[in-house]
């Protein structure tokens, strides 16, 4: 049998071979900053550690569990992260599987389940996720029209579910129905519509037009229009563009506060803004909803140490919130997963893209510098006592001293995206339909990337502080003394 065959081999040696093979097939990265260098490989270790590649029961495709213990299942909120991370692998099966499992187990009403177990699915759970954005990002590195066609109807059903169940007013804004489904429980934003919101379980007992929920569906509508165009479905394309435009106008009208220069959740009872400042309020900056008139508000709030830009940024809820607490306490009691001020890697991944996307879109030097500062602080926070040999990834951290939630015992937590930030901002890769733009941010370090494949092209890039080299399929594409933006036709 297979078990007897394994027992005849040296199990430790066999494990070493498997890990060595895995690492050898990844994009090779090294840099002069020991923390960034170490964390790159640590992150890939964690992704492999929780990969489940067994077709059994409800597990139909390879994907990654969120973490140890009861997180060792497929969970919608973290699956979006795994797509962004694993799209840089040479094989995109895990990235595709991270979505396909949820489409395969999709509810009759179009919703995705929150948790997928081997023999069952979560009966009453749901999590919001940015499926539209990550699908486009995956296609940018591994274009696959057949995959887009296979997921299209499932994603259509998903949006139709939101329209039917989460926007009875037909406003274009979408409801959060309990504090757990955002993945961000115990924070003030829910109390703004129901003072009992923190006491309910998974029972859909509140209604809050969420900035995060709405941004995610806006992105998905735009992506469905993009897929429809690729599939030759012109009527569908126009329908989704019109629907996306409706949401965009609603976000700008109802959620944007021109006096505060901040996006807020909206109370659907009277469509007033809740005025609760949470990190999710910056999520519209991930999209084309914003223009240059919104950038002063981003800087005013996100970069203010009295609000979000703490010693270890960012606080999940503003420091000046009446329920803010840096020590994981909610109303005087320490909780497992409070979002009333702790630094969550999941939020930080979003905010890194908020900064990076805005910096590029508006060619803003200040935001580029802040993106660099933020990513470095984010990654260096995730080491025990600054020990470069002891990286970690816990659920949440103290915003002032950077200490992890070790009391939870949940380390190696795959609930964010990190290596994706390396490729997008340190190396500066922006793959598109027919080209690759290389536009690195001003990180003060030397680096080298090899064994990277994008759209079938082999890419290698190195920077030693005085020489910048870019090779495509082994041929020298650029050599110069500065890291300048480059465009490569693919």
C-alpha positions as CSV (number, residue, x, y, z in Angstrom):
1,X,0.0,0.0,0.0
2,X,1.0,3.7,-0.2
3,X,1.4,3.8,3.6
4,X,3.8,0.8,3.6
5,X,5.7,2.4,0.7
6,X,6.1,5.6,2.7
7,X,7.2,3.8,5.8
8,X,10.0,2.2,3.9
9,X,11.4,5.7,3.1
10,X,13.0,8.1,5.5
11,X,10.0,10.4,6.2
12,X,12.1,13.3,7.2
13,X,14.2,13.0,4.0
14,X,11.0,12.7,2.0
15,X,9.5,15.8,3.6
16,X,12.7,17.7,2.9
17,X,12.5,16.7,-0.8
18,X,8.9,17.9,-1.0
19,X,9.7,21.3,0.6
20,X,12.8,21.7,-1.6
21,X,10.8,21.0,-4.7
22,X,8.1,23.5,-3.7
23,X,10.6,26.3,-3.0
24,X,12.5,25.6,-6.2
25,X,9.4,26.2,-8.3
26,X,8.6,29.6,-6.7
27,X,9.8,32.9,-7.9
28,X,13.3,33.3,-6.4
29,X,13.6,36.6,-4.4
30,X,16.4,38.0,-2.3
31,X,17.1,41.5,-1.0
32,X,19.5,43.4,1.2
33,X,16.9,44.0,4.0
34,X,17.1,40.8,6.2
35,X,13.5,41.2,7.4
36,X,12.0,41.6,4.0
37,X,14.2,38.8,2.7
38,X,13.2,36.4,5.5
39,X,9.5,37.2,5.4
40,X,9.1,36.5,1.7
41,X,10.1,32.9,2.2
42,X,8.3,32.6,5.5
43,X,5.1,33.6,3.8
44,X,5.5,31.0,1.0
45,X,6.1,28.5,3.8
46,X,2.8,29.3,5.4
47,X,0.9,29.1,2.2
48,X,2.3,25.6,1.6
49,X,1.7,24.6,5.2
50,X,-2.0,25.1,4.9
51,X,-2.5,24.0,1.3
52,X,-5.1,21.2,0.9
53,X,-4.9,19.4,-2.4
54,X,-7.2,16.4,-1.9
55,X,-10.4,15.9,-3.8
56,X,-12.7,14.6,-1.2
57,X,-16.2,15.5,-0.1
58,X,-16.8,19.2,-0.6
59,X,-13.2,19.9,-1.3
60,X,-13.1,19.8,-5.1
61,X,-10.0,21.9,-6.0
62,X,-6.7,22.7,-4.4
63,X,-6.8,25.7,-2.1
64,X,-5.4,27.0,1.2
65,X,-6.9,26.9,4.6
66,X,-7.0,30.1,6.7
67,X,-4.8,28.8,9.5
68,X,-4.4,26.2,12.3
69,X,-6.9,24.6,14.5
70,X,-10.5,25.5,13.6
71,X,-9.2,27.8,10.8
72,X,-7.9,24.7,8.9
73,X,-10.8,25.0,6.4
74,X,-11.5,26.9,3.2
75,X,-13.0,30.3,4.3
76,X,-14.3,33.0,1.8
77,X,-12.8,36.0,3.5
78,X,-9.2,34.7,3.3
79,X,-9.6,32.9,-0.1
80,X,-9.4,36.3,-1.8
81,X,-5.9,36.7,-0.2
82,X,-4.7,33.4,-1.4
83,X,-5.6,34.2,-5.0
84,X,-3.5,37.3,-4.9
85,X,-0.6,35.5,-3.4
86,X,-0.6,32.3,-5.4
87,X,-1.2,34.0,-8.8
88,X,2.6,34.5,-8.8
89,X,3.3,30.8,-8.8
90,X,4.1,29.1,-12.1
91,X,1.0,27.0,-11.7
92,X,-2.2,28.8,-11.1
93,X,-4.3,25.8,-9.9
94,X,-4.4,26.9,-6.3
95,X,-5.4,30.4,-7.3
96,X,-8.2,29.1,-9.5
97,X,-9.3,26.5,-6.9
98,X,-9.6,29.2,-4.2
99,X,-12.6,30.6,-6.0
100,X,-13.9,27.4,-7.7
101,X,-14.5,25.6,-4.4
102,X,-17.0,28.3,-3.4
103,X,-18.7,28.3,-6.8
104,X,-19.0,24.5,-6.6
105,X,-20.6,24.8,-3.1
106,X,-22.7,27.9,-3.9
107,X,-26.0,28.2,-2.2
108,X,-29.2,28.1,-4.2
109,X,-29.8,31.8,-3.5
110,X,-26.4,32.7,-5.0
111,X,-24.5,33.4,-1.8
112,X,-21.2,31.7,-1.1
113,X,-20.8,29.7,2.1
114,X,-18.5,31.1,4.8
115,X,-16.7,27.8,5.6
116,X,-16.2,24.7,3.5
117,X,-15.5,21.5,5.5
118,X,-14.8,18.0,4.1
119,X,-18.2,16.6,4.8
120,X,-20.4,19.7,5.4
121,X,-20.6,23.4,4.8
122,X,-21.4,26.1,7.3
123,X,-25.1,26.5,7.5
124,X,-25.5,30.1,8.4
125,X,-22.2,31.7,7.7
126,X,-21.2,34.2,5.1
127,X,-18.2,36.5,4.4
128,X,-17.8,39.4,2.1
129,X,-14.8,39.3,-0.3
130,X,-13.4,41.3,-3.2
131,X,-13.8,38.5,-5.9
132,X,-13.9,40.9,-8.8
133,X,-10.6,42.5,-8.2
134,X,-8.7,39.3,-7.5
135,X,-10.1,37.6,-10.6
136,X,-8.8,40.4,-12.8
137,X,-5.4,40.2,-11.0
138,X,-5.2,36.5,-11.5
139,X,-6.0,36.8,-15.2
140,X,-3.2,39.5,-15.5
141,X,-0.6,36.9,-14.6
142,X,-2.3,33.7,-15.9
143,X,-4.7,34.6,-18.7
144,X,-7.3,31.8,-19.2
145,X,-10.5,32.6,-21.1
146,X,-11.9,29.1,-20.3
147,X,-11.5,29.8,-16.6
148,X,-13.3,33.1,-16.9
149,X,-16.1,31.4,-18.8
150,X,-16.4,28.7,-16.2
151,X,-16.8,31.2,-13.3
152,X,-19.0,33.8,-15.0
153,X,-22.4,32.4,-14.2
154,X,-21.5,31.7,-10.6
155,X,-20.3,35.2,-10.1
156,X,-23.5,36.6,-11.8
157,X,-25.6,34.6,-9.3
158,X,-23.5,36.0,-6.5
159,X,-24.2,39.6,-7.5
160,X,-27.9,38.9,-8.1
161,X,-28.0,37.5,-4.6
162,X,-26.8,40.9,-3.3
163,X,-29.3,42.8,-5.4
164,X,-32.2,40.6,-4.1
165,X,-31.3,40.2,-0.5
166,X,-29.0,43.1,0.5
167,X,-30.4,46.1,-1.3
168,X,-34.2,46.1,-0.9
169,X,-34.2,49.9,-1.6
170,X,-32.5,49.3,-5.0
171,X,-30.0,52.0,-4.0
172,X,-26.8,50.4,-5.4
173,X,-25.4,50.2,-1.8
174,X,-25.2,46.8,-0.1
175,X,-26.1,45.6,3.4
176,X,-24.0,44.0,6.1
177,X,-26.4,41.8,8.1
178,X,-24.3,40.9,11.1
179,X,-20.9,41.8,12.6
180,X,-19.3,38.5,11.8
181,X,-19.8,38.4,8.0
182,X,-17.4,41.3,7.3
183,X,-14.8,39.2,9.2
184,X,-14.5,42.3,11.4
185,X,-16.5,41.9,14.6
186,X,-16.6,44.0,17.7
187,X,-16.3,47.6,16.4
188,X,-18.4,50.7,16.6
189,X,-19.6,50.7,13.0
190,X,-22.3,48.2,13.8
191,X,-23.5,49.9,17.0
192,X,-24.3,52.9,14.9
193,X,-27.4,51.1,13.5
194,X,-28.1,48.8,16.4
195,X,-26.8,49.2,20.0
196,X,-27.2,45.4,20.5
197,X,-25.2,44.5,17.3
198,X,-22.2,43.1,19.3
199,X,-24.5,40.6,21.2
200,X,-26.0,38.9,18.2
201,X,-24.7,35.7,16.7
202,X,-24.7,34.7,13.0
203,X,-28.4,35.7,12.7
204,X,-28.6,38.5,10.2
205,X,-30.1,40.9,12.7
206,X,-28.8,44.2,11.6
207,X,-28.7,46.2,8.3
208,X,-25.8,48.5,7.5
209,X,-24.8,49.8,4.1
210,X,-21.2,48.8,4.3
211,X,-18.4,50.6,2.6
212,X,-16.5,47.3,2.3
213,X,-19.5,45.3,1.1
214,X,-20.4,47.9,-1.5
215,X,-16.8,48.3,-2.8
216,X,-16.5,44.6,-3.2
217,X,-19.7,44.3,-5.3
218,X,-18.7,47.4,-7.3
219,X,-15.5,45.8,-8.3
220,X,-17.3,42.6,-9.1
221,X,-19.8,44.4,-11.4
222,X,-16.9,46.0,-13.2
223,X,-15.2,42.6,-13.6
224,X,-18.4,41.0,-14.9
225,X,-18.6,43.7,-17.5
226,X,-14.9,42.9,-18.4
227,X,-15.5,39.2,-18.6
228,X,-18.7,39.7,-20.6
229,X,-16.7,41.7,-23.1
230,X,-14.1,39.0,-23.4
231,X,-16.9,36.4,-24.0
232,X,-18.6,38.5,-26.6
233,X,-21.7,39.2,-24.5
234,X,-22.1,42.8,-25.3
235,X,-25.6,43.2,-23.8
236,X,-24.3,41.7,-20.5
237,X,-21.3,44.1,-20.6
238,X,-23.6,47.2,-20.9
239,X,-25.9,45.9,-18.2
240,X,-23.0,45.4,-15.7
241,X,-21.4,48.8,-16.6
242,X,-24.7,50.5,-16.0
243,X,-25.1,48.7,-12.7
244,X,-21.6,49.6,-11.6
245,X,-22.1,53.2,-12.5
246,X,-25.2,53.2,-10.3
247,X,-23.2,52.0,-7.4
248,X,-20.4,54.5,-8.0
249,X,-22.9,57.4,-8.0
250,X,-24.5,56.1,-4.8
251,X,-21.1,55.8,-3.0
252,X,-20.2,59.3,-4.0
253,X,-23.6,60.7,-3.0
254,X,-24.4,58.8,0.2
255,X,-21.1,57.5,1.6
256,X,-18.7,60.4,0.8
257,X,-18.9,63.3,3.3
258,X,-17.5,66.4,1.6
259,X,-17.0,68.2,4.9
260,X,-15.2,65.4,6.7
261,X,-13.5,64.3,3.5
262,X,-14.2,60.7,4.5
263,X,-16.3,57.8,3.2
264,X,-18.7,56.3,5.8
265,X,-21.1,53.4,6.2
266,X,-24.7,54.4,5.7
267,X,-27.8,53.6,7.8
268,X,-30.5,52.3,5.4
269,X,-33.3,53.5,7.6
270,X,-32.7,57.1,6.6
271,X,-29.6,57.0,4.4
272,X,-27.5,59.1,6.8
273,X,-23.8,58.5,7.2
274,X,-22.8,56.8,10.4
275,X,-19.7,59.0,10.9
276,X,-17.8,56.0,12.4
277,X,-14.2,56.0,11.2
278,X,-13.0,52.5,10.4
279,X,-10.1,51.5,8.1
280,X,-12.7,50.0,5.7
281,X,-13.7,53.6,5.0
282,X,-10.6,53.9,2.8
283,X,-11.6,50.9,0.5
284,X,-13.1,53.1,-2.2
285,X,-9.5,54.2,-2.9
286,X,-9.0,50.6,-4.3
287,X,-11.3,51.6,-7.2
288,X,-11.9,54.1,-9.9
289,X,-14.7,55.6,-7.7
290,X,-12.3,58.2,-6.4
291,X,-10.6,61.1,-8.3
292,X,-8.0,63.5,-7.3
293,X,-10.5,65.6,-5.2
294,X,-10.6,62.7,-2.7
295,X,-6.8,62.4,-2.1
296,X,-6.6,65.3,0.5
297,X,-9.2,63.3,2.6
298,X,-7.1,60.1,2.3
299,X,-4.0,61.9,3.6
300,X,-5.9,63.9,6.2
301,X,-7.3,60.8,7.9
302,X,-5.2,57.8,7.1
303,X,-1.8,59.5,7.7
304,X,-2.9,61.2,11.0
305,X,-1.4,59.5,14.1
306,X,-4.4,60.7,16.1
307,X,-6.6,58.5,13.9
308,X,-5.1,55.6,11.9
309,X,-1.3,56.2,11.4
310,X,-0.2,54.6,14.8
311,X,3.3,53.6,15.7
312,X,2.6,50.4,13.9
313,X,-0.1,51.3,11.4
314,X,-2.9,51.0,10.8
315,X,-5.5,50.9,13.5
316,X,-8.6,49.0,12.4
317,X,-10.7,51.7,14.1
318,X,-9.7,55.3,14.5
319,X,-7.8,56.1,17.7
320,X,-10.4,58.8,18.6
321,X,-13.3,56.3,18.5
322,X,-15.0,56.0,21.9
323,X,-14.6,52.2,21.9
324,X,-11.0,52.2,20.6
325,X,-8.7,49.9,22.6
326,X,-5.1,48.9,21.7
327,X,-5.1,45.8,24.0
328,X,-7.8,43.7,22.4
329,X,-10.5,44.7,24.9
330,X,-14.0,45.4,23.9
331,X,-16.1,47.1,26.5
332,X,-13.6,46.1,29.2
333,X,-13.2,42.5,28.3
334,X,-10.4,41.0,26.2
335,X,-11.8,39.2,23.1
336,X,-10.6,36.8,20.6
337,X,-11.0,38.9,17.5
338,X,-11.8,42.5,18.2
339,X,-11.5,45.2,15.5
340,X,-11.9,48.3,17.6
341,X,-8.3,49.4,17.2
342,X,-6.0,46.4,16.8
343,X,-3.7,46.2,13.7
344,X,-4.9,43.3,11.5
345,X,-2.7,42.1,8.7
346,X,-5.9,41.6,6.6
347,X,-6.7,45.3,6.9
348,X,-3.1,46.2,6.3
349,X,-3.0,44.4,3.0
350,X,-6.0,46.4,1.9
351,X,-4.4,49.6,3.1
352,X,-1.1,48.9,1.4
353,X,-3.1,48.7,-1.9
354,X,-5.1,51.8,-1.0
355,X,-1.8,53.7,-0.7
356,X,-0.1,52.0,-3.6
357,X,-2.9,52.2,-6.1
358,X,-3.6,55.9,-5.2
359,X,0.1,56.7,-5.4
360,X,0.3,55.3,-9.0
361,X,-3.0,56.6,-10.2
362,X,-2.4,60.2,-9.1
363,X,1.4,60.1,-9.5
364,X,1.7,61.3,-5.8
365,X,5.3,61.2,-4.5
366,X,4.1,61.6,-0.9
367,X,1.8,58.5,-1.2
368,X,4.7,56.5,-2.8
369,X,6.9,57.3,0.2
370,X,4.1,56.4,2.6
371,X,3.5,53.1,0.8
372,X,7.2,52.2,1.3
373,X,7.1,53.2,4.9
374,X,3.9,51.4,5.5
375,X,4.9,48.1,3.9
376,X,8.2,48.1,5.8
377,X,6.5,48.7,9.1
378,X,3.9,46.2,8.4
379,X,6.3,43.4,7.6
380,X,8.8,44.2,10.4
381,X,6.0,44.2,12.9
382,X,5.6,40.5,12.3
383,X,8.8,39.3,14.0
384,X,9.1,38.2,17.7
385,X,10.9,41.0,19.5
386,X,12.6,42.1,16.3
387,X,14.4,38.8,15.9
388,X,14.9,38.3,12.2
389,X,15.0,34.5,12.7
390,X,11.5,34.4,14.2
391,X,8.9,35.7,11.8
392,X,5.2,35.3,12.6
393,X,1.8,36.1,11.4
394,X,-0.9,36.4,14.1
395,X,-4.5,37.5,13.8
396,X,-3.9,41.0,15.2
397,X,-1.3,43.3,16.9
398,X,-1.0,46.2,19.2
399,X,-0.9,49.5,17.2
400,X,1.5,51.2,19.6
401,X,4.0,48.5,20.6
402,X,3.5,46.0,17.7
403,X,3.0,43.0,20.1
404,X,1.1,40.1,18.6
405,X,-2.0,38.4,19.9
406,X,0.1,35.5,21.3
407,X,-2.7,34.8,23.9
408,X,-4.7,33.4,21.0
409,X,-2.0,30.9,19.9
410,X,-2.9,31.4,16.2
411,X,0.3,31.9,14.3
412,X,1.2,31.3,10.6
413,X,-2.3,32.8,9.9
414,X,-3.0,33.1,6.2
415,X,-5.5,35.9,6.5
416,X,-3.8,38.6,4.5
417,X,-1.7,39.1,1.4
418,X,2.0,39.9,1.7
419,X,4.1,38.5,-1.2
420,X,1.7,40.2,-3.6
421,X,2.9,43.5,-2.2
422,X,6.5,42.5,-2.9
423,X,5.7,42.0,-6.6
424,X,3.5,45.1,-7.0
425,X,5.6,47.6,-5.1
426,X,9.1,46.5,-4.4
427,X,9.6,44.9,-7.8
428,X,6.9,47.1,-9.3
429,X,5.1,44.6,-11.6
430,X,1.8,45.7,-13.2
431,X,0.8,43.0,-15.7
432,X,-2.1,44.0,-18.0
433,X,-3.9,42.4,-20.9
434,X,-1.1,42.8,-23.5
435,X,1.8,44.3,-21.6
436,X,3.8,44.4,-18.4
437,X,4.7,47.6,-16.7
438,X,7.6,47.6,-14.3
439,X,7.4,50.6,-11.9
440,X,9.2,50.0,-8.6
441,X,8.5,52.1,-5.6
442,X,11.5,53.8,-3.9
443,X,12.5,51.1,-1.4
444,X,16.0,51.7,-0.3
445,X,17.3,48.1,-0.9
446,X,19.0,45.9,-3.4
447,X,17.1,43.0,-4.8
448,X,17.0,40.2,-7.3
449,X,14.0,38.2,-8.7
450,X,14.3,35.2,-10.9
451,X,12.2,32.2,-12.0
452,X,9.2,34.4,-12.4
453,X,6.8,33.6,-15.2
454,X,4.1,36.0,-16.4
455,X,1.9,35.1,-19.3
456,X,4.4,32.5,-20.4
457,X,7.3,34.9,-20.3
458,X,10.3,34.3,-18.0
459,X,11.2,37.5,-16.1
460,X,14.3,38.3,-14.1
461,X,15.0,41.7,-12.5
462,X,17.9,42.9,-10.4
463,X,18.9,46.2,-8.7
464,X,22.2,46.6,-6.8
465,X,22.0,50.3,-6.1
466,X,23.8,51.4,-9.3
467,X,22.7,49.0,-12.0
468,X,19.2,48.0,-13.0
469,X,18.8,44.9,-15.1
470,X,15.7,43.4,-16.7
471,X,15.7,40.2,-18.7
472,X,12.8,38.7,-20.7
473,X,13.2,35.0,-21.7
474,X,16.9,35.3,-20.9
475,X,17.4,38.3,-23.2
476,X,18.6,41.6,-21.8
477,X,15.7,44.0,-22.1
478,X,17.0,47.0,-20.2
479,X,20.2,48.0,-18.4
480,X,20.7,51.3,-16.7
481,X,21.9,53.2,-13.7
482,X,18.3,54.1,-12.4
483,X,15.1,52.2,-11.7
484,X,12.9,53.8,-14.3
485,X,9.3,52.8,-15.4
486,X,9.4,50.3,-18.2
487,X,6.7,48.9,-20.5
488,X,7.1,45.5,-22.1
489,X,4.7,44.3,-24.8
490,X,3.7,40.7,-24.2
